[in-house]
Amino acid sequence: MQIGGIQRFSSIDFPGNLAAIVFTMGCNFRCPFCHNPELVIGGPDMLSEEYVLQFLSMRVRQLEGVVISGGEPTLQPDLSDFIEKVRAFGFQIKLDTNGSRPDVLGYLIARKMLDFIAMDIKHVWARYAYAAGLQSVAIEKIQQSVALLMASGIDYEFRTTVIRDFHNPQDIVALSEQIRGARRYAVQEFIPEKTLSEDFAQKLPFERKSLEALAPEISKNVERFEIRQ
């Protein structure tokens, strides 16, 4: 595993669990608003898998879960091996993903290796490549991942980081229509502190009251809608 960092404690990133977050290196998207730009390309500043596993072994009675985030974890060829080692300590596993590798998600789900999946939904389908910072995106793979999560039987959520002038209110409602019937959908307020593209460091978040005004329409499409900072 190429591991770029670890957050030793979080009470908010894994619903219902106190957790550590392991950040993998490398991503196949180049979202201009990405708040972990140091993890996108990858580089020499990595933590060894042995170090991370040793840390987790010492937190067995203090933590309940481990979040594997990124970067994009499903690009790691030894992801399932790492998950097995972490699960051996008794931890619940949450995976954060952009949904571009439904083959990997299907493998992990079928083998009951995950307890929670959080999948980013970047934009409406017509603007997905733009949001991902690419010339093109295989939308059918994103849609396959959406269907996998909804049929998985495990806990999951879809989430979107919403940015003023990048998304509009109609987009956000349309995003919820793309995942109609989902168990949980969360919109995250954009924080322009550290972004992959310097241009996005100047962009503004939606006002919370604007997002709250959309809640009745969005709630028609999903079972539970949340607004997060």
Secondary structure in CASP SS format (residue, H / E / C, confidence):
PFRMAT SS
TARGET T0000
AUTHOR 0000-0000-0000
METHOD secondary structure of the structure
MODEL  1
M C 1.00
Q C 1.00
I E 1.00
G E 1.00
G E 1.00
I E 1.00
Q E 1.00
R E 1.00
F E 1.00
S E 1.00
S C 1.00
I C 1.00
D C 1.00
F C 1.00
P C 1.00
G C 1.00
N C 1.00
L C 1.00
A E 1.00
A E 1.00
I E 1.00
V E 1.00
F E 1.00
T E 1.00
M C 1.00
G C 1.00
C C 1.00
N C 1.00
F C 1.00
R C 1.00
C C 1.00
P C 1.00
F C 1.00
C C 1.00
H C 1.00
N C 1.00
P H 1.00
E H 1.00
L H 1.00
V H 1.00
I C 1.00
G C 1.00
G C 1.00
P C 1.00
D C 1.00
M C 1.00
L E 1.00
S C 1.00
E H 1.00
E H 1.00
Y H 1.00
V H 1.00
L H 1.00
Q H 1.00
F H 1.00
L H 1.00
S H 1.00
M C 1.00
R C 1.00
V C 1.00
R C 1.00
Q C 1.00
L C 1.00
E C 1.00
G E 1.00
V E 1.00
V E 1.00
I E 1.00
S E 1.00
G C 1.00
G C 1.00
E C 1.00
P H 1.00
T H 1.00
L H 1.00
Q C 1.00
P C 1.00
D C 1.00
L H 1.00
S H 1.00
D H 1.00
F H 1.00
I H 1.00
E H 1.00
K H 1.00
V H 1.00
R H 1.00
A C 1.00
F C 1.00
G C 1.00
F C 1.00
Q E 1.00
I E 1.00
K E 1.00
L E 1.00
D E 1.00
T E 1.00
N C 1.00
G C 1.00
S C 1.00
R C 1.00
P H 1.00
D H 1.00
V H 1.00
L H 1.00
G H 1.00
Y H 1.00
L H 1.00
I H 1.00
A H 1.00
R C 1.00
K C 1.00
M C 1.00
L C 1.00
D C 1.00
F E 1.00
I E 1.00
A E 1.00
M E 1.00
D E 1.00
I C 1.00
K C 1.00
H C 1.00
V C 1.00
W H 1.00
A H 1.00
R H 1.00
Y H 1.00
A H 1.00
Y H 1.00
A H 1.00
A H 1.00
G C 1.00
L C 1.00
Q C 1.00
S C 1.00
V C 1.00
A C 1.00
I H 1.00
E H 1.00
K H 1.00
I H 1.00
Q H 1.00
Q H 1.00
S H 1.00
V H 1.00
A H 1.00
L H 1.00
L H 1.00
M H 1.00
A H 1.00
S C 1.00
G C 1.00
I C 1.00
D E 1.00
Y E 1.00
E E 1.00
F E 1.00
R E 1.00
T E 1.00
T E 1.00
V E 1.00
I E 1.00
R E 1.00
D C 1.00
F C 1.00
H E 1.00
N C 1.00
P H 1.00
Q H 1.00
D H 1.00
I H 1.00
V H 1.00
A H 1.00
L H 1.00
S H 1.00
E H 1.00
Q H 1.00
I C 1.00
R C 1.00
G C 1.00
A C 1.00
R C 1.00
R C 1.00
Y E 1.00
A E 1.00
V E 1.00
Q E 1.00
E E 1.00
F C 1.00
I C 1.00
P C 1.00
E C 1.00
K C 1.00
T C 1.00
L C 1.00
S C 1.00
E H 1.00
D H 1.00
F H 1.00
A H 1.00
Q H 1.00
K C 1.00
L C 1.00
P E 1.00
F C 1.00
E C 1.00
R H 1.00
K H 1.00
S H 1.00
L H 1.00
E H 1.00
A H 1.00
L H 1.00
A H 1.00
P H 1.00
E H 1.00
I H 1.00
S C 1.00
K C 1.00
N C 1.00
V C 1.00
E C 1.00
R C 1.00
F E 1.00
E E 1.00
I E 1.00
R E 1.00
Q C 1.00
END
